[in-house]
Amino acid sequence: MSAAFWEDTPLDQLDRGQWEALCDGCGKCCLHKLEDEETGELLATNVSCRLLDRRTAQCSNYKHRHAFVSECVRLSRDNVHEIDWLPETCAYRLRREDEPLPRWHYLVCGDRDAVHRAGESVRGWTVSEVDAGELENHIVDRRL
């Protein structure tokens, strides 16, 4: 991989390794969201997919996640331009919009834990869908 592939390579030209490396590991895409029926606004919840390891903010079975969670979106170079719910800090979204990666992104700073220290991951404030109950009771006022 080139030193700054994320800056000079269009998303649709990233190889598989580069594509996977772009993920900052925040886990925000693994949170359930609700849509306000009247406004269409997406509302964040603190409820995570049952496969999310909430201590690490990583999927506990990434390779086979679709076998267990059929609704898990297969974010790819082919559909990244169509998905409108990506978190504001998501590297895929930022690069799609020609924005730079944040300074806490590990590709920029070299530290995989920086996302957690910056408070930009789901570590420490989520509940699993297995234990949550009604999603409406878990709406949070957080920027995703």
Contact map, one row per residue, 1 for C-alpha under 8 A:
111010000000000001000000000000000000000000000000000000000000000000000000000000000000000000000000000000000000000000000000000000000000000000000000
111110000000000000000000000000000000000000000000000000000000000000000000000000000000000000000000000000000000000000000000000000000000000000000000
111110000000000000000000000000000000000000000000000000000000000000000000000000000000000000000000000000000000000000000000000000000000000000000000
011111110000000000000000000000000000000000000000000000000000000000000000000000000000000000000000000000000000000000000000000000000000000000000000
111111111000000001000000000000000000000000000000000000000000000000000000000000000000000000000000000000000000000000000000000000000000000000000000
000111111100000001000100000000000000000000000000000000000000000000000000000000000000000000000010000000000000000000000000000000000000000000000000
000111111000000000000000000000000000000000000000000000000000000000000000000000000000000000000010000100000000000000000000000000000000000000000000
000111111100000000000000000000000000000000000000000000000000000000000000000000000000000000000000000000000000000000000000000000000000000000000000
000011111110110000000000000000000000000000000000000000000000000000000000000000000000000000000000000000000000000000000000000000000000000000000000
000001011111110000000000000000000000000000000000000000000000000000000000000000000000000000000000000000000000000000000000000000000000000000000000
000000001111110000100000000000000000000000000000000000000000000000000000000010000000000000010011000000000000000000000000000000000000000000000000
000000000111110000000000000000000000000000000000000000000000000000000000000011000000000000000000000000000000000000000000000000000000000000000000
000000001111111000000000000000000000000000000000000000000000000000000000000000000000000000000000000000000000000000000000000000000000000000000000
000000001111111111100000000000000000000000000000000000000000000000000000000010000000000000000000000000000000000000000000000000000000000000000000
000000000000111111100000000000000000000000000000000000000000000000000000000000000000000000000000000000000000000000000000000000000000000000000000
000000000000011111110000000000000000000000000000000000000000000000000000000000000000000000000000000000000000000000000000000000000000000000000000
000000000000011111111000000000000000000000000000000000000000000000000000000000000000000000000000000000000000000000000000000000000000000000000000
100011000000011111111100000000000000000000000000000000000000000000000000000000000000000000000000000000000000000000000000000000000000000000000000
000000000010011111111110000000000000000000000000000000000000000000000000000010000000000000000000000000000000000000000000000000000000000000000000
000000000000000111111110000000000000000000000000000000000000000000000000000000000000000000000000000000000000000000000000000000000000000000000000
000000000000000011111111000000000000000000000000000000000000000000000000000000000000000000000000000000000010000000000000000000000000000000000000
000001000000000001111111000000000000000000000000000000000000000000000000000000000000000000110000000000000010000000000000000000000000000000000000
000000000000000000111111110000000000000000000000000000000000000000000000000000000000000001110000000000000000000000000000000000000000000000000000
000000000000000000001111110000000000000000000000000000000000000000000000000000000000000001100000000000001100000100100000000000000000000000000000
000000000000000000000011111000000000000000000000000000001100000000000000000000000000000000000000000000000000000100100000100000000000000000000000
000000000000000000000011111110000000000000000000000000001100000000000000000000000000000000000000000000000000000000110001111000000000000000000000
000000000000000000000000111111100000000000000000000100001110000000000000000000000000000000000000000000000000000000000000110000000000000000000000
000000000000000000000000011111100000000000000000000000000000000000000000000000000000001000000000000000000000000000000000110000000000000000000001
000000000000000000000000011111100000000000000000000000000000000000000000000000000000011000000000000000000000000000000000000000000000000000000000
000000000000000000000000001111110000000000000001100100000000000000000000000000000000000000000000000000000000000000000000000000000000000000000000
000000000000000000000000001111111000000000011111100000000000000000000000000000000000000000000000000000000000000000000000000000000000000000000000
000000000000000000000000000001111100000000011111100000000000000000000000000000000000000000000000000000000000000000000000000000000000001000000000
000000000000000000000000000000111110000001111000000000000000000000000000000000000000000000000000000000000000000000000000000000000000000000000000
000000000000000000000000000000011111000001111000000000000000000000000000000000000000000000000000000000000000000000000000000000000000001100000000
000000000000000000000000000000001111100111100000000000000000000000000000000000000000000000000000000000000000000000000000000000000000000000000000
000000000000000000000000000000000111111111100000000000000000000000000000000000000000000000000000000000000000000000000000000000000000000000000000
000000000000000000000000000000000011111110000000000000000000000000000000000000000000000000000000000000000000000000000000000000000000000000000000
000000000000000000000000000000000001111100000000000000000000000000000000000000000000000000000000000000000000000000000000000000000000000000000000
000000000000000000000000000000000001111110000000000000000000000000000000000000000000000000000000000000000000000000000000000000000000000000000000
000000000000000000000000000000000011111111000000000000000000000000000000000000000000000000000000000000000000000000000000000000000000000000000000
000000000000000000000000000000000011101111100000000000000000000000000000000000000000000000000000000000000000000000000000000000000000000000000000
000000000000000000000000000000001111000111110000000000000000000000000000000000000000100000000000000000000000000000000000000000000000000000000000
000000000000000000000000000000001111000011111000000000000000000000000000000000000000000000000000000000000000000000000000000000000000000000110000
000000000000000000000000000000111100000001111100000000000000000000000000000000000000000000000000000000000000000000000000000000000000000000111111
000000000000000000000000000000111100000000111110000000000000000000000000000000000000000000000000000000000000000000000000000000000000001001110000
000000000000000000000000000000110000000000011111000000000000000000000000000000000000000000000000000000000000000000000000000011100000000001110000
000000000000000000000000000000110000000000001111100000000000000000000000000000000000000000000000000000000000000000000000000001111001001001000000
000000000000000000000000000001110000000000000111110101000000000000000000000000000000000000000000000000000000000000000000000001111000000000000000
000000000000000000000000000001110000000000000011111100000000000000000000000000000000000000000000000000000000000000000000000000011000000000000000
000000000000000000000000000000000000000000000001111100000000000000000000000000000000000000000000000000000000000000000000000000011100000000000000
000000000000000000000000000000000000000000000000111110000011100010000000000000000000000000000000000000000000000000000000000000000000000000000000
000000000000000000000000001001000000000000000001111111001111000000000000000000000000000000000000000000000000000000000000000000010000000000000000
000000000000000000000000000000000000000000000000001111111111000000000000000000000000000000000000000000000000000000000000000000000000000000000000
000000000000000000000000000000000000000000000001000111111100000000000000000000000000000000000000000000000000000000000000011101110000000000000000
000000000000000000000000000000000000000000000000000011111000000000000000000000000000000000000000000000000000000000000000001100000000000000000000
000000000000000000000000000000000000000000000000000011111100000000000000000000000000000000000000000000000000000000000000001000000000000000000000
000000000000000000000000111000000000000000000000000111111110000000000000000000000000000000000000000000000000000000000000111000000000000000000000
000000000000000000000000111000000000000000000000000111011111000000000000000000000000000000000000000000000000000000000000000000000000000000000000
000000000000000000000000001000000000000000000000001110001111110010000000000000000000000000000000000000000000000000000000000000000000000000000000
000000000000000000000000000000000000000000000000001110000111110000000000000000000000000000000000000000000000000000000000000000000000000000000000
000000000000000000000000000000000000000000000000001000000011111110000000000000000000000000000000000000000000000000000000000000000000000000000000
000000000000000000000000000000000000000000000000000000000011111110000000000000000000000000000000000000000000000000000000000000000000000000000000
000000000000000000000000000000000000000000000000000000000000111110000000000000000000000000000000000000000000000000000000000000000000000000000000
000000000000000000000000000000000000000000000000000000000000111111110000000000000000000000000000000000000000000000000000000000000000000000000000
000000000000000000000000000000000000000000000000001000000010111111111101000000000000000000000000000000000000000000000000000000000000000000000000
000000000000000000000000000000000000000000000000000000000000000111111111000000000000000000000000000000000000000000000000000000000000000000000000
000000000000000000000000000000000000000000000000000000000000000111111100000000000000000000000000000000000000000000000000000000000000000000000000
000000000000000000000000000000000000000000000000000000000000000111111100000000000000000000000000000000000000000000000000000000000000000000000000
000000000000000000000000000000000000000000000000000000000000000011111111000000000000000000000000000000000000000000000000000000000000000000000000
000000000000000000000000000000000000000000000000000000000000000011111111000000000000000000000000000000000000000000000000000000000000000000000000
000000000000000000000000000000000000000000000000000000000000000001001111100000000000000000000000000000000000000000000000000000000000000000000000
000000000000000000000000000000000000000000000000000000000000000011001111110000000000000000000000000000000000000000000000000000000000000000000000
000000000000000000000000000000000000000000000000000000000000000000000011111000000000000000000000000000000000000000000000000000000000000000000000
000000000000000000000000000000000000000000000000000000000000000000000001111100000000000000000000000000000000000000000000000000000000000000000000
000000000000000000000000000000000000000000000000000000000000000000000000111111110000000000000000000000000000000000000000000000000000000000000000
000000000000000000000000000000000000000000000000000000000000000000000000011111110000000000000000000000000000000000000000000000000000000000000000
000000000011010000100000000000000000000000000000000000000000000000000000001111110000000000000000000000000000000000000000000000000000000000000000
000000000001000000000000000000000000000000000000000000000000000000000000001111111000000000000000000000000000000000000000000000000000000000000000
000000000000000000000000000000000000000000000000000000000000000000000000001111111110000000000000000000000000000000000000000000000000000000000000
000000000000000000000000000000000000000000000000000000000000000000000000001111111110000000011001000000000000000000000000000000000000000000000000
000000000000000000000000000000000000000000000000000000000000000000000000000001111111000000000001000000000000000000000000000000000000000000000000
000000000000000000000000000000000000000000000000000000000000000000000000000000111111000000000000000000000000000000000000000000000000000000000000
000000000000000000000000000000000000000000000000000000000000000000000000000000111111110000000000000000000000000000000000000000000000000000000000
000000000000000000000000000000000000000000000000000000000000000000000000000000001111110000000000000000000000000000000000000000000000000000000000
000000000000000000000000000000000000000001000000000000000000000000000000000000000011111000000000000000000000000000000000000000000000000000000000
000000000000000000000000000010000000000000000000000000000000000000000000000000000011111101001000000000000000000000000000000000000000000000000001
000000000000000000000000000110000000000000000000000000000000000000000000000000000000111111001000000000000000000000000000000000000000000000000011
000000000000000000000000000000000000000000000000000000000000000000000000000000000000011111001100000000000000000000000000000000000000000000000011
000000000000000000000000000000000000000000000000000000000000000000000000000000000000001111101100000001000000000000000001000000000000000000000001
000000000000000000000011000000000000000000000000000000000000000000000000000000000000011111111100000000000000000000000000000000000000000000000000
000000000000000000000111000000000000000000000000000000000000000000000000000000000000000011111110000010000000000000000000000000000000000000000000
000000000010000000000110000000000000000000000000000000000000000000000000000000010000000001111111000000000000000000000000000000000000000000000000
000000000000000000000000000000000000000000000000000000000000000000000000000000010000011111111111100000000000000000000000000000000000000000000000
000000000000000000000000000000000000000000000000000000000000000000000000000000000000000111111111111110000000000000000000000000000000000000000000
000001100010000000000000000000000000000000000000000000000000000000000000000000000000000000111111111110000000000000000000000000000000000000000000
000000000010000000000000000000000000000000000000000000000000000000000000000000011000000000011111111000000000000000000000000000000000000000000000
000000000000000000000000000000000000000000000000000000000000000000000000000000000000000000001111111000000000000000000000000000000000000000000000
000000000000000000000000000000000000000000000000000000000000000000000000000000000000000000000111111100000000000000000000000000000000000000000000
000000000000000000000000000000000000000000000000000000000000000000000000000000000000000000000111111110000000000000000000000000000000000000000000
000000100000000000000000000000000000000000000000000000000000000000000000000000000000000000000110011111000000000000000000000000000000000000000000
000000000000000000000000000000000000000000000000000000000000000000000000000000000000000000100110001111101001000000000000000000000000000000000000
000000000000000000000000000000000000000000000000000000000000000000000000000000000000000010000000000111111001000000000000000000000000000000000000
000000000000000000000000000000000000000000000000000000000000000000000000000000000000000000000000000011111001100000000000000000000000000000000000
000000000000000000000000000000000000000000000000000000000000000000000000000000000000000000000000000001111101101001100100000000000000000000000000
000000000000000000000001000000000000000000000000000000000000000000000000000000000000000000000000000011111111111101100000000000000000000000000000
000000000000000000000001000000000000000000000000000000000000000000000000000000000000000000000000000000011111111111100000000000000000000000000000
000000000000000000001100000000000000000000000000000000000000000000000000000000000000000000000000000000001111111000000000000000000000000000000000
000000000000000000000000000000000000000000000000000000000000000000000000000000000000000000000000000011111111110000000000000000000000000000000000
000000000000000000000000000000000000000000000000000000000000000000000000000000000000000000000000000000111111111001000000000000000000000000000000
000000000000000000000000000000000000000000000000000000000000000000000000000000000000000000000000000000001111111100000000000000000000000000000000
000000000000000000000000000000000000000000000000000000000000000000000000000000000000000000000000000000011110111111000000000000000000000000000000
000000000000000000000001100000000000000000000000000000000000000000000000000000000000000000000000000000001100011111100000000000000000000000000000
000000000000000000000000000000000000000000000000000000000000000000000000000000000000000000000000000000000100001111111000000000000000000000000000
000000000000000000000000000000000000000000000000000000000000000000000000000000000000000000000000000000011100101111111100000000000000000000000000
000000000000000000000001110000000000000000000000000000000000000000000000000000000000000000000000000000011100000111111111100000000000000000000000
000000000000000000000000010000000000000000000000000000000000000000000000000000000000000000000000000000000000000011111111111000000000000000000000
000000000000000000000000000000000000000000000000000000000000000000000000000000000000000000000000000000000000000011111111000000000000000000000000
000000000000000000000000000000000000000000000000000000000000000000000000000000000000000000000000000000010000000001111111100000000000000000000000
000000000000000000000000000000000000000000000000000000000000000000000000000000000000000000000000000000000000000000111111100000000000000000000000
000000000000000000000000010000000000000000000000000000000000000000000000000000000000000010000000000000000000000000111111110000000000000000000000
000000000000000000000000111100000000000000000000000000001000000000000000000000000000000000000000000000000000000000110111111000000000000000000000
000000000000000000000000011100000000000000000000000001001000000000000000000000000000000000000000000000000000000000010001111111000000000000000000
000000000000000000000000010000000000000000000000000001111000000000000000000000000000000000000000000000000000000000010000111111000000000000000000
000000000000000000000000000000000000000000000000000001100000000000000000000000000000000000000000000000000000000000000000011111000000000000000000
000000000000000000000000000000000000000000000100000000000000000000000000000000000000000000000000000000000000000000000000011111100000000000000000
000000000000000000000000000000000000000000000111000001000000000000000000000000000000000000000000000000000000000000000000011111110000000000000000
000000000000000000000000000000000000000000000111000001000000000000000000000000000000000000000000000000000000000000000000000011111011000000000000
000000000000000000000000000000000000000000000011110101000000000000000000000000000000000000000000000000000000000000000000000001111111000000000000
000000000000000000000000000000000000000000000011110000000000000000000000000000000000000000000000000000000000000000000000000000111111100000000000
000000000000000000000000000000000000000000000000010000000000000000000000000000000000000000000000000000000000000000000000000000011111100000000000
000000000000000000000000000000000000000000000000000000000000000000000000000000000000000000000000000000000000000000000000000000111111100000000000
000000000000000000000000000000000000000000000010000000000000000000000000000000000000000000000000000000000000000000000000000000111111111001000000
000000000000000000000000000000000000000000000000000000000000000000000000000000000000000000000000000000000000000000000000000000001111111010000000
000000000000000000000000000000000000000000000000000000000000000000000000000000000000000000000000000000000000000000000000000000000001111111000000
000000000000000000000000000000010100000000001010000000000000000000000000000000000000000000000000000000000000000000000000000000000001111111100000
000000000000000000000000000000000100000000000000000000000000000000000000000000000000000000000000000000000000000000000000000000000000011111100000
000000000000000000000000000000000000000000000000000000000000000000000000000000000000000000000000000000000000000000000000000000000000111111100000
000000000000000000000000000000000000000000001110000000000000000000000000000000000000000000000000000000000000000000000000000000000001011111110000
000000000000000000000000000000000000000000111100000000000000000000000000000000000000000000000000000000000000000000000000000000000000001111111000
000000000000000000000000000000000000000000111100000000000000000000000000000000000000000000000000000000000000000000000000000000000000000001111100
000000000000000000000000000000000000000000010000000000000000000000000000000000000000000000000000000000000000000000000000000000000000000000111110
000000000000000000000000000000000000000000010000000000000000000000000000000000000000000000000000000000000000000000000000000000000000000000011111
000000000000000000000000000000000000000000010000000000000000000000000000000000000000001100000000000000000000000000000000000000000000000000001111
000000000000000000000000000100000000000000010000000000000000000000000000000000000000011110000000000000000000000000000000000000000000000000000111
